Amino acid sequence: MRGILPKEMADFVCQKGSHLAHLYGLPKTNKTTLVMWQILSATGTYNYPLAKWLDEKLKPLSTNEYTISDVFYFAEEIQQFKLDKTDFLVSYDVTALSTNVPLDETVHILADKVFKDNWLNKTHNMNISKDDLIELRSIATEKNSYFNLMETCTNKLLVSQ
């Protein structure tokens, strides 16, 4: 990172000390059988500050006029719709969307978008290349990360079933 980013940015995103990520589960309350949401908390890991920094810089690219930020915004928006008797409202339950997104392909699509008209460098007064961004993303989303499995009541419940 220090070879890609200016010193002050690199100092900010390089973790001084770190620990393992924590894997735990939360029960899906809308399911009839015991199913757990797998949560991997990476706060405090060596690549967490870099991931947060990248998220902050790239966040403006993830929103548009079709983006819904939360359930409250959705509730406000849906109240404005006028529906006919022949209209249908449909809700889709997506299963494991984030684990099914091809990471490398997605990163290259994002890099193309970020460097269209040199948006990243102009917007954030930076001077990094497309390859540098891809390398930073690779560090931030390391595929072979180690983690601890947290012992919780829900884990004991899952094991005992």
C-alpha positions in Angstrom: 0.0 0.0 0.0 2.9 2.3 0.8 4.1 2.0 -2.8 0.6 3.0 -4.2 -0.7 5.7 -1.9 0.8 8.9 -0.6 2.5 8.5 2.8 -0.3 10.2 4.9 -3.0 8.0 3.2 -0.9 4.9 3.6 -0.2 5.6 7.2 -4.0 6.0 7.8 -5.0 2.8 6.1 -2.2 0.6 7.4 -3.4 -1.0 10.7 -0.8 -0.7 13.5 -2.0 -3.8 15.3 -4.7 -6.3 14.4 -6.6 -9.4 15.4 -8.5 -12.1 13.6 -11.9 -11.6 12.2 -14.8 -13.2 14.1 -17.4 -15.5 12.5 -20.7 -15.8 14.2 -24.3 -16.5 13.3 -27.6 -14.9 13.8 -30.9 -16.8 13.5 -33.1 -16.0 10.5 -36.4 -15.3 12.2 -38.4 -15.4 9.1 -37.6 -19.1 8.4 -39.5 -22.1 9.8 -36.4 -24.2 10.3 -33.3 -23.1 12.2 -31.1 -21.2 9.7 -28.3 -18.9 10.5 -27.1 -15.7 8.9 -23.3 -16.0 8.7 -21.6 -12.8 9.9 -17.9 -12.2 9.5 -16.9 -9.2 11.5 -13.6 -7.9 10.2 -13.4 -4.8 12.5 -9.8 -4.5 13.8 -8.3 -6.8 11.1 -5.1 -5.7 9.3 -7.1 -4.8 6.1 -10.2 -3.2 7.8 -9.0 0.5 7.6 -8.1 0.1 3.9 -11.6 -1.5 3.2 -13.3 1.4 5.0 -11.2 4.0 3.2 -12.0 2.4 -0.2 -15.7 2.2 0.7 -15.8 5.9 1.6 -14.1 6.9 -1.7 -16.2 4.6 -3.9 -19.6 5.0 -2.2 -20.9 7.7 -4.5 -20.8 5.2 -7.4 -23.1 2.7 -5.7 -26.2 5.0 -5.6 -28.5 6.3 -8.2 -32.2 7.2 -8.5 -33.2 3.6 -8.0 -31.3 3.0 -4.8 -33.2 2.5 -1.6 -31.1 3.2 1.5 -33.3 1.6 4.1 -36.7 0.2 4.9 -38.0 3.5 6.2 -37.2 5.2 2.9 -38.9 2.3 1.0 -42.0 2.7 3.2 -42.2 6.4 2.3 -41.7 5.8 -1.4 -44.2 2.9 -1.6 -46.9 5.1 -0.1 -46.7 7.5 -3.1 -47.5 4.8 -5.6 -51.0 4.6 -7.1 -52.0 1.0 -7.8 -54.8 -0.3 -10.0 -56.7 -3.4 -9.1 -54.7 -5.3 -11.8 -51.3 -4.3 -10.5 -49.1 -6.7 -8.4 -46.5 -5.9 -5.9 -43.7 -8.6 -5.9 -41.0 -9.2 -3.4 -38.0 -11.4 -4.1 -36.0 -13.2 -1.4 -32.4 -13.3 -2.7 -30.4 -16.2 -1.2 -26.7 -15.6 -0.5 -26.4 -12.7 -3.0 -23.0 -11.5 -1.7 -21.5 -14.9 -1.8 -22.6 -15.5 -5.4 -21.2 -12.3 -6.9 -18.1 -13.0 -8.9 -15.6 -10.8 -7.0 -12.9 -10.4 -9.7 -15.3 -9.6 -12.5 -17.1 -7.1 -10.2 -13.9 -5.4 -9.3 -12.9 -5.0 -12.9 -16.4 -3.5 -13.8 -16.0 -1.1 -10.9 -12.5 -0.2 -11.9 -13.7 0.6 -15.4 -16.4 2.8 -13.9 -14.1 4.5 -11.5 -11.5 5.4 -14.2 -14.0 6.5 -16.8 -13.0 10.1 -17.3 -10.5 9.6 -14.4 -13.4 10.1 -11.9 -11.5 8.7 -8.8 -8.4 10.9 -9.2 -10.4 14.0 -10.1 -13.0 13.6 -7.4 -10.6 12.8 -4.5 -7.5 14.7 -5.8 -5.5 11.5 -6.1 -3.1 10.0 -8.6 -3.5 6.2 -8.7 -3.8 3.9 -11.6 -6.5 1.4 -12.4 -4.1 -1.5 -11.6 -3.3 0.2 -8.3 -6.9 0.3 -7.4 -7.3 -3.4 -8.2 -4.3 -4.2 -6.1 -5.8 -2.2 -3.1 -9.1 -4.0 -3.5 -7.2 -7.3 -3.5 -5.6 -6.4 -0.2 -8.9 -5.1 1.3 -10.9 -8.2 0.3 -8.3 -10.9 0.9 -10.0 -14.2 0.0 -7.9 -16.4 2.4 -8.5 -14.5 5.6 -8.3 -16.2 8.9 -11.1 -15.9 11.5 -12.2 -17.1 14.9 -15.5 -18.9 15.3 -17.2 -17.1 18.2 -18.9 -19.2 20.8 -22.5 -18.0 21.3 -25.8 -19.4 22.5 -26.9 -19.6 18.9 -23.9 -21.7 17.9 -24.6 -24.1 20.8 -28.2 -24.3 19.6 -27.1 -25.0 16.1 -24.6 -27.7 17.1 -27.1 -29.5 19.4 -29.8 -29.7 16.7 
